[in-house]
Amino acid sequence: MTIKNGLVLTGINLEPVETNVVINDEGRITKISPNASEGQIIDATGCIVTPAFLNAHTHIGDAIAKDVGDGLSMEELVAPPDGLKHKILKSASRQELVDAMHEVAKDMMYSGVSTFIDFREGGIEGVKLLKEATFDLPINVCILGRSDVYYDPDAPIIKVREETRELLQYCDGIGLSGIQDVDSEVALQIAEICNQEDKIAMVHTAEYYELQEQSIQMSNQSEVERVLRAGYINLVHVTYPVLNDLDLLKSSSPCIISCPRSNGMLSNGIPPLSAYVEEGLDVALGTDNVMFNEPDMFREMEYTLKAVRGSYKNNITAKDILKMTTINGFKILGKDISIQEGNVSDMLVIRQKSDDPYLSIVNRSSKEDIVEFIMANQM
C-alpha cells in the first residue's frame, strides 16, 4: 500500500516531510518518496503521518475499580498487598476482570495505541488473565508480571529466584511495585534474572517525595540510587529526584517512564521532564492506573505539555512530548518504529489541525481525528 500526500514525521527525530510512504505485504517500509506509488492507496491529504503510540505504563486490571477511593492516601489506595485496589481485585470474579481489561485494551487501540506495557499482579494466573483479555485484539501487550512471594519476608531467596524464572516463562518481564516494598536482595535478584534472560525489569521509583525521605532515612540512599544500584534500567515515575539523583541518572542513562496525569490526580506533583530532556535522558509516557485515568495518550500528551510548562516555566516542546509517546516508548522494547525505509512501523494518519504538526497532534487532536491506523509490528 502507499500512504500518499501526507505530512510524514520521518526518522527518530520526527522530521516533517511532504512525501509518500510505500509499505510491502510484510509491513515493511520499502520507499519514502513524493513520486512513489504502489498498491492500495491511502490518501493522507491534509493529514499528518506519525508513528503510532506506545503506552509505557498501565495497570489495566484496575479497570474493575474506576474512580473508587478518591481522596485516600497512596498507601490506602495501591500499596500491596492490602491497598484498596488489591482488595477489589481479589474480590472480583475472573470474568469480570477479563471483561474490564478487554474493554480498556480496545479503547486504547481505538485511540492510536499499538502497544502497551502493563504491570500485572497475581502471578502466572494474573498474566493469563491479561492474555485472555487481549488475545482477539490487534494490539500488542508487553506483560510485566509480579509474584506474591516477593512480599513474603520469610521467603528464602532460592524461592524468589524459582518463582521469578517460572513467571518469566509466561510474561515479558517483572514489574515491581517499589524498591522499599521488598527486601533489597529480592529486588537485586529480580533484576539480575531479568537481565540474564533478556527480559524487562521495571520498578516504581520516587513517585512522591515521602518515599525519597523514607529511603534516605533507612539506607542513606535515595530510591533512585537504590534502584540503579540494583540493576534496573527502566524507572517508572521519578517525580522527585533529590540529592545527586540527576547525576546518577545521567551516568546510567535509564529510561524514565513518566505518568504526569496520575501524579496530578494523586496530588504527587509534576515530574521535571524538561530537565530530563535537557540532559538527554529518554522519557516515555504512560497513563498508569485505569483506576485514576482513562488510558488515552492524546490526553496524556496535552496534560504533560501544559503541566510541565506551567510548573517549571520552560519551553519543553510538543515535539519532545510526541517523541515520548512514540520513538522513546518503543526503545524500551528494543524496537525502532520510526518511519524510514527498511523499518516495520505502526503508523497513524491524523487530521492536521494547525500549521505546527507537533502541536496539532499534542495540543488539538483526539482519537476522533485518526483517519487510518496501520499496524505492522507483532510482539
N, C-alpha and C positions, 0 to 999 in steps of 0.2 A: 504494500500500500504506500501511498505518498500523501504526506501532510503538506498541503500547498498554501502559499500566500500568507503564512503566519509570521509573527514576530517571534523568532525562536531564541530561547535563552540557552546559549551553547556553552559547552565545556564546564569545567569545575568552577569557573568564575561567573557563570550565568550571563555571558556577554550577549546582548540582544542583536540579532541579525535577521533581516528580512530574507527568508530563504525557504526552500522546500526540504523535507526530510523523507528519504526513501527507506522503508523497513521491509526486510525479507520475511519469508514464511516462518522463520525461526525466531522472529522478533528482534533481529539484529539490524542496526542502522548501517546501511550499505553506502549511502551517499547523502551528503548535505550540499545542495547546490540550488540556486534560483532557477536553473534550467532543467533540473531533474524531474522526471515524472514517469512512474511505472505503477501498474496495477490499479487497485481501488483508490479513488481519490477522496481525501477528506479535505474539504475546503475550510481553511482556517482564516479566511479574510476577516479582518477586524478583531483577531484573537491573538493571544499570547500562547506559545507552546513552551511548557515548562516541565522539568522532571516532576513526577508525582510525589506525594507526601509520604514521609515515614513518621509515625507517632512513636517517639522513642521511649516513652514510659507510660504504661497504663496498668490499672488493676480493674479489668472489666468484670471480674467476678463480683465486684462491689455494686454492679448494676441492680442487684437484688435489694439494695439499701439506699436508693437515691434520696438525697436531701434529708436523711434522718440525722438526728443528733446535732443539729446546728447550734453552735454556741458552746459545745463541750470542748474540753481541752484535747490536745493531740493524744495524750496518753489514754484518755477515756474513749476516744474515737477509734484509734487504729493500733494501739500498742499490743503486740502479741504477748500471750495468747488469749487475753481476756478483754480486749477492747471491744467496743460495741459492734464494730463490723464483723469481728470474729465470732461473736455470739450469734449474729444474724446469719452468717454463712453456715454455721453449724446447725442452725435450726431449719434452714431451707431444704426442700427436697431436691434430689438430684435433677429432676426435670425442670424445676423452677430455675435452678442455676444455669442449666444448659440453655433454656429458652431466653433468659435475660441476657446471657453473653452473646447468643446468636443475634439478637436484635441490635446490640451495641456494635458488634463487628460489621453488621450490614450497614448501619448508619455511617460508620467510619468509611466504608468503601464508597458509599454514595457521596461522601464529602471529599473525595480525592485521595484517600489514604490507600496506598497499595500494600503497605507493610506496617505492622505494629509490633512492639516489644512489650510483652506482658509479664508482670510478676504474678506467679500463680502459686497460691498457698495450697496445702492439702496433700503434699507428696505426690506420688505417682497417680493416685486417683484424681487429684486436682488437675494434673496435666491432661489426663484422659478426658476429663470433662470439657476442657477448652478445645481439645482436638475434635471432640464430637460436635461442639457448638459451631465450629468453623469449617467442617470438612466439605460442606456443599457450597461454600462461598469462594469466589475467586479473589481471595485476599490472603496475603502471606502473614503468618504469625510466627514470631520468634518467642518461644516459651521459656521463661526462666523459672524453674521450679524451686521448691523450698521444702525441707523436711522438718517435722515437729521435733525430731531428735536434737536439732541444733539448739533448742531452748531448754533441754534437759540438763541441768548442771551436773547430774550424776552419770551422764552417758560417757562411756570411755571413748577416747579418740579413735580407736580402731572401729567402733560402731559408727561414728561420724563419717569416717572415710568410706566404709562399706555402703552406708546409706547414700552418700553423695555419688559414688560410682554407679550404683544401681539406678538412682534417679536420672543421671545423665544419659542412660540408655534410652530414656523416653523423651528427653527435652533438650533444649539448645544451650542450657547453662543454668546458673544459680542466681536468684535474686534475693539478696539478704536484706532483712528489714533495717538493720543498723549495726554498726560496729560495737555499740555498747549493749546490744541485746543478747549477745552471745559471748562465750569465753574467747579470749584473744587467740588461743590455739585453734579453736574451732574455725574462726574467721580465716586464719592463716592456712589451715588445711583445705578449706573450700577453694580458696584462690589458687593454691598450688595444684590441686587436682584439675580444676577447670583449665588452667594454663597447660598442664601436661596433655590433656585430651582435646586441646584446641576448641574449648567451649568458652562461653562468655560468663564472666563473674562480674556482677554489678551489685552495688550497695548504696542504700540511702546514706547521705553524708551531710552533716552540718545543715540540716533542714531548717533549724531555728536556733537562735542564739543560746538558749539554755543548754542545749546539747553540747555546744562548744565549751561552755563554762564547766559542765559536769565532767567532760573528758579531761580538761586541763587539771581540775582538782584531783581526779582519780589517778591520772597517769602522767601528768606534766607534759602531755602532748595534746594537740588539737585532734578532732576527729579526722580532719583531712590528713594530717601526718600519720595517724594510726592506720588509716585505710591504705594510703600509698605504701607504707612500710610493709603492710600485709600482702601486697602484690596485686591490688585491684587497679584497673586502668579505666574503669567506667564508673563514674561517680554521679549519683542522682541528687539533684538539688544544689548543694554547695551555695546556699543562700547567704551564709555568713562566714566568709574567710576571715581568720584572725591571725595575729602574730605574723609568722613568716609563711603562712599558707600560700600566698600568691607566688612567692619564690619557689616553693616546693612544687606547685602546680606547673610553673614554667619549666622547671628542670625535668619533670616527669612526663609532661605533655599528655595527660589523660584526656578522655572525652568527658565533658561535663554535660549531663542531661538535666536541663532546667525545666521547671514546671511553674511559670510565673502565676498563672491563674489560680492554681492550687495554693501557692504561697499567699496570694491575695485573699482568697476565700477563708483561709485559716488564720489570717492576721499574722503571717510569718514574715512579712516584709517582701522586698523586691530584690532578686539576685543582681549583683553588679556585672551584668553581662557585657556592658561596654568595656569594662576593664579587662575581662577575659578576651574579648575580641581584639582589643588594643595589644594584648600580649601574645596574640597569635594562637590562642587555645581554641580547640574545636569545641563548639557548643551545639548541642542538638536540643530540640524542643519535644516535650511530652505533655500530655494533658492530665496525667496522674489518675487519681481515683474517680471512677464514674459516680461514686458516692457524692462527690462535690461538683464535678464538671461534666458537661457534655464533651465527648472526645472529638471536638471539631477544631481542626488545625487552622482554619480561617480565623476563628475567634481567638485562638491562642496567639496567632501571629499579630493580630491587631492590638490585643491587650499588651503583649510583650513590647511592641514598638513604643506605645504611648506610656506605659508604666515605667519603663526604663528611662525614657527621655524625661519624664516628669520627675522621677525620683533623683536622677543623677545629673540632670541639666546638661546633657551632652547630645551629640548628634549620631547616635547609633543609627544605622541606615536600614531602610526597608530591604535592601539587598542582603545585608548581614542577616536579617531575620529570615528571609526566604532561604538562604543557604542553610540555616539551622534546621529547617523543615524538610530539606531535600538532600543536598550533597552531603552535609555533615552527618545526618542521621544514618545514612546508608554506610558510612565509613565504619560504624560500629560492627556491621555485619561483613566487613571486608569487601563491600561492593562499590563499584563506580558506576552510577546510573546516569552520569552526565550525558547530555545529548551531543555526541560526537561519533564520527564514523568508527565502526568496529564494536561499539558498545551495545549491550542489551539494556534498554532504558524503558522504565514505566513512564508514560507521559500523559500530561493533561493539556487539553486545549480549552482555554478560559477566555471568555469575552474580555476585550480590553476596554477599560472604563476611564482611563486618563492617559496622558502622554507619557507619564513615567510608568514603565511596565512593572517595576517592583512595588511601588505604592499602589498601583492599580490592583495587584493581587492582594497585598498585605492589608491595605487600608480600606479597600472598597468592595472586594469580591466576597462571594459566599458560594455555597455548593450549587445554588441555582444558576450560577454563571458558568458551570462546567458544561462544555459543549460535547467533548469527546474524552474518553478515558482509554488509553492504550496500555494494557498490562502485559508485559512480556516476560518479566522475571518470575521464576518459580524457585522457592526455597527447597 
